[in-house]
Amino acid sequence: MRPLDRYIRDQLTNQLVSIGETVSAEVITIVSPIMPGLELRIRSAIESLSRDNQSVAIILQTLGGVAEVVERMVTTIRYTFDEVIVIVPNYAMSAGTIFALSADRIMMDHLSCLGPIDPQIERDGKLVPALSYLRQFERLNEKAQEGALTTAEYALLNKLDLGELYQFERARQLSVDLLIRWLTQYKFKNWSHTETRNLPVTEEMKFSRANEIADSLNDPEKWHSHSRSIDIETLRGEKIKLKIENFEDNQELYKQIRSYFELLQDYMHREQLNTFVHTKEYF
């Protein structure tokens, strides 16, 4: 290994350790599409750590991927850690949003973003957003019922594979189910009283709030784009009302995250890496 490479790797690991000390947790960095096999790398990364600390902070950047892989990632992380913090220094879209919302705590800054929970399906070696196909089918089906289909639209409707459409619908339902389950089980676990009226919070209330959030983030008409960025103020706002911490409020942590993440981005670009998993013992 070249001396410069060793120096950069040591710098990244030292900075990762500093972040862990500030948030009192082990730290795992995941910068990757969420594709089959990623959960195995995460398991290996977790196994490299000691079991003394029951909290883990996950520095996450992803454009999304497959919901089933997210489920396996959450399973392996929760097998070891009682508390999960997800730190989003840049973006965590689609399936990455589902993963972020499985955490006990979410940390972002003013430029960080999550995205609509538009599940993706692997098709011909590529990931395609399921909701786009489902919305197109619904639109064409509505026009067909009204007798308003054009010749071109009729040809397009005939090309849509009903088996694939069913798979897309199942992917959408899985994404919603996972989000509701994890919000209720983890994000809301310490939510005991309402903020405005100080009323006791029931399990039914937690489920209802989780369902509202899932409906909002799963609405393609609201967000218009699979890649729409949803910033911290929108997520905290009246329509979604998610409790998210701004890590800019802790200037030491903010500087640590920015320094680490900028060096990591430079390193990945130079090494032409599109996936990266990092702990203090796993590189």
N, C-alpha and C positions, 0 to 999 in steps of 0.2 A: 504493500500500500504506500502511495506517495505521502511524504511528510505533510503536505498541505491537506490531503484528504483526512489523515489522522487528526490533524489540528482542528479541522472543521467538525468532524464527528465528535471530538472531545468537547468542543465548544457547545455543540447542540445538546449533548448529554448533560453537561454542567448546567446549562440554562434550564433544561427540563427539570433537573433536581431542584433548582432554585424555585421554580414555579410550584413544585410539589410541597416544598417547605412553607411557602406563603399560603397555600390553600389547605395545608395539613392533610395531604392525600398522595397516594401513588398517582403517577401520571402516565397515560397512554396516548400517544398521538396517532390519529388515523387520518391520512390524506389519501383518498382512494375512491374509485367507483365501488359501489356496493354490489359485488358480483360473487357467485359461488367460489369458495376457496378463501375469501377474506376472513370468514369466521374461524378457519383453522389457524391462520396467522395470528389472529387475536388470542386464541387459546394458547398458542405457543408463547406469545408475549406475556400473557398473564402468568403462565407457569414459571417464567423467569423471575418473577417478583416474589418477595417474602410474603407470608400470610399475616404479618403483624398488623398491618393497617387495613381497616375495614372500609376505608373510603377510597374512591378512585376518581380522578378528574380526567376526562377524555377531551383532548383537543381535536376537534373534528372539522374537516373540510371535505365535502363531497357534493357532486351534482346529482347523487341519488343512485338508484339501482333496484334491486329485487327485494320485495317485502319479506319473502321467506328467509332470505339471508339476514335481514335485520332481526327477525325473530330469533334466529340461532345466535346472533351476536349478543343480543340482550340476555338470552339464556345463559351463555357461558360467562358473561360479565357478572350477572346476578348470582351465579353459583358461588363466586368468590367474595364479592363485595356487597356490603349492606347499604352503603350510600354511594350514589353515582352523581357526579357533576359533569355536565357537558359544557365545554367552552367553545364558542363559535367565533373565531377571530375574523372570519371572512364570510363563508356561506355554507349552509347545510340544506340542500334542496331535496324535495320529493321524499324518497325513502330516508334520506338523511334527516328530514324534519321529523319523521316518525321516530327515528332513533333518538333524536334530541329530546323529544317529548316523553321518552321512557325514563328520563332522568329525574332524580329528586330535585335537582337545582339546574337551572340553565343560566349561563353567563354569556352576554353579548356586549358589543359596544355600539355606537351610533351608526357605524357603517356595516355591521354584521347583518346577515339576513337568513331567514328560513324561507320556505316556499310552500306552495300548495301541495297537498299530499296526493299527487297524481302518480299512481303506481306505474312501474314500467315492466314490460315483458320482453324477454329476450327473443328476438325474431331475426333469423338469418344472420346471427352473430352480432346484432345490434340491439340496443335497448330502445323500445318505442313506448311513448306515453299512452297508457290504456284509455284515459278519459277522452283523448282526442278522437279515437276510433269510436268509442261509445257515443259521444256527442254527435258525431257525424251520422252514425247509424240512426240515432233517435230523430235527428233533423230530417233525414231522408224518409224515414218511416212515417213521420208526421205529414210530410208533403204527399207521400203515396196515399195515405188515408184520405187526404183532401183532394186527390186526383190532380195534383199540381206539379208532378214530377216532369222534368224535361227529359228528352231522350238521353242526354249525357248523364243525368243524375240516375236514370233508370239503369243504365249500363254500370254505373259505379255501385249502385245498391246490389246488383247481381254479383259483383266481384267480392263483396264482403263475405268473409268466411264465418258462418254462424258458430262453428266450433271455437274459433279464435275469439269471437265476440263474447262467448260464454266465459272463456278463460279471462278476458279482460274484466268482465263483470265480477268474477270471483276475486281477482286481484284487487279491485276497488273495495269490495266488501271486507277482504282480509285487512287492508290498510286501515279502514275505519274501525274494525273490531280491535285491532292491536292498539290503536291510538286510544280508544275508549278504555280498554283494560289497563293500559299502563298509566294513563293519567289518573285513573281512579286508584290504582294500587300504589303508585309511587309519588307522582307529583302532588296529589291531594292528600297524602297519608297523614300529614300533620295539620290539615285544614279542619279545625274543630269548631270555629265560630265565624259567622259572616262578619265582614269588615264594617259595614254600615250600621246594621241593627244588632250585632253581637248575638245572633241567634245560633243555637246549636246546629252543626252541619250533620245531616244524616247521609247514609250511603246512597239513598235515592237522589239527594241533592248533588252529591259528587258525580253520580252517573249522568244526571241531567246536564250538568255543566260540561262534562267530558263529551257528551253527545253534541252539545251546541258547538263546541270548539271543532270537533270532527266534521260536522256539517259545514261550518264556515270554511275550513281549510280544504274541504273536498268539493267546493262549488266552482266549477270551471267558468260559469257565467260571471262570477264575482271577480275572479282574478285574471280572466281572459287569456292567460299564457301559462304553459307548463313551467317556464323559467322565471315567472314573476317573482321579484324580490319583495319579501315582507319584512320590514325593519322592526326594530325593537319598540318604537313608539306605536306602530300599528298593532303589534302583538299585545302590547299592554293596554291598548285603547278599549273603548266601550264595546266594540263588536266582538272582540275575542277575549279580552280580560285575562291574559296569561301573566303570572308572576314571573318576571325575568329580571335578573340582576345585571346591572351595567358595570362591567369590570373597570370602566374608566373612573368609577368612584374610588377605587383603590389605585392610586398612582403608581405604587411600587409594582403591583401585579400587572397593571396596564403596560408599563415599560418592559417588564419581563416577557409578557406574551408577545408584544410587538417585536422585540429584539429577537426572540426565538423564532417566531414565525417568518419574519423577513429573511433571516439566515437560512431557514429551512427551504423557503421558496427558491432562493438563489441556488442552494445545493441541489434540489430536485431538478431545476432547470438545467444546471450544468451537467448533471449525470443523466439527464433525459429520463427521469423516473416519473411514471404516472400513478404509482401507488407506493405508499410509505407507511410503515407501522414502526413505532419507536417507544421504548421505555428506557429506563436507566440501565437495564441489563440486556436489552434486545434492540439490535440495529440492523 
